[in-house]
Each structure stands twice: as structure tokens, then as C-alpha cells.
Amino acid sequence: MTHVVTEQCVHCKFAECITYCPVACFREGDTFLVIDPEECIDCGNCVEACPADAIYPEDELPPELEPALEWNARLAQQLPLATTDVAPLDDAEEWVGRPDKWRSLADEQAPHVSCP
């Protein structure tokens, strides 16, 4: 099993999760982080560390956030390793809790999901 970053990370990228992760499983996009499912050791440290409540254990992922599984796995193969030097985005606080953040991403970074 793995942990999964969901759309609540988009436009926030607080990155506390990286600090609490004992392995190098986070990858960094321009406005978000994802977890490499091949590297995650399922420790759960990142869940409590995330101020945006954007990380879930795979088996507790709400149905509406299931596209995040594919999103993390696909982008983890494309994005560079995130380091502890990652800083939250300047307007991160303004984005916390906003719905439909995946829609704001470029097509190549959005999850493969049908949005109504």
C-alpha cells in the first residue's frame, strides 16, 4: 500500500510532508507534490504533517479522490525528486480547501478524470 497526495496539495505545496518522510518518495511539480508509490513505505508520517489535509492512505481514499492514485503514479515517473528546500507557494493559504483544484492544472499534469 502507498499514501496518496490529492488535489488539495495543488497550488499549496506546503512541503512539511517531505521533512517527516523517512524515504525519498515525494516528487515536485510546479504547484504540487506527488508520492512515488514505488518508494513509499506506508509509514503515515506525511498524513499528520500536511497542513492542507491533502494526503491519504490508499485504502482510505474517498471515491471522489481515487483519480489521485493514477495521478501520483504517473507523475512520480516524470517529476524530479522533492527536497527539503521546497517552499510553500506564496499564495498557498488562499488555496487551502478550495474545491476542483485539478481543473486548474495543465492537461499533461491533470489526473485522467471526467470532470462534470
DRENROTI-732671 format. One record per residue (C-alpha): residue in one letter; x, y, z. Coordinates in steps of 0.001 Angstrom, whole numbers, plus 500000, padded with zeros to 6 digits. Example, Ala and Ser with C-alpha at 12.3 -4.5 7.8 and 13.67 -1.06 7.14 Angstrom:
# residues 2
A512300495500507800/S513670498940507140/
//
This chain:
# residues 116
M500000500000500000/T501013503603499497/H499980507039500607/V498488509393498046/V498676513158497570/T495329514540496448/E494206517728494757/Q494305519724497992/C498072519999497509/V497612521803494187/H498579525486494474/C499741524983498075/K502795522714498161/F503441523300501876/A506074520513501886/E506103519698505605/C505434516147504460/I508882515946502889/T510546516748506197/Y508702513960508012/C509199511315505310/P511994508837506141/V512462507896502464/A512708509871499231/C509203509297497882/F507982512826497128/R508255514310493650/E507815518006492888/G505653519667490261/D505390523417489758/T502397523791492065/F502084520447493871/L503798517334495193/V503057513671494487/I504151510447496159/D506001507783494221/P504099504588495105/E507212502520494416/E509179504409497088/C506518504994499773/I506976502714502789/D503494503425504177/C504732504956507440/G501992507597507567/N504227510408508834/C503208512644505938/V499476512495506715/E499758514285510039/A502390516700508723/C500272518037505839/P498532521312506800/A496233521071503758/D494960517560504646/A495972516513501143/I497451513061501900/Y495553509818502475/P496432506170502918/E495481504438499673/D492823502306501361/E491135505366502941/L490951507462499777/P487426508867499300/P485846507733495999/E485875511239494531/L489661511392495055/E490505507989493544/P491942509630490385/A494806510695492654/L496162507113492582/E496816507300488849/W497920510934489111/N500611510175491711/A501867507039489951/R502082508693486525/L503648511970487588/A506082510355490026/Q507781508867486961/Q508094512294485307/L508826514760488100/P512102515385489932/L512729514332493500/A511423516867496004/T513929518046498580/T513513519763501934/D514337523032500156/V510785523181498769/A508911526255499978/P505141526700500038/L503757528793497223/D503316532492498027/D499525532312497798/A499185528830499338/E496937529941502194/E494460531369499680/W494120527947498008/V493629525799501110/G490296523980500983/R489243525177497535/P487365522569495502/D488155521408491953/K491841522320492027/W492680519624489469/R490821521694486854/S493432524437487240/L496271522187486070/A497648521904482554/D496271518863480730/E499518516903480998/Q499541517350484769/A495852516804485472/P494613513378486515/H492755511353483945/V489298512043485278/S485979513037483793/C485003516341485354/P481297517209485198/
//
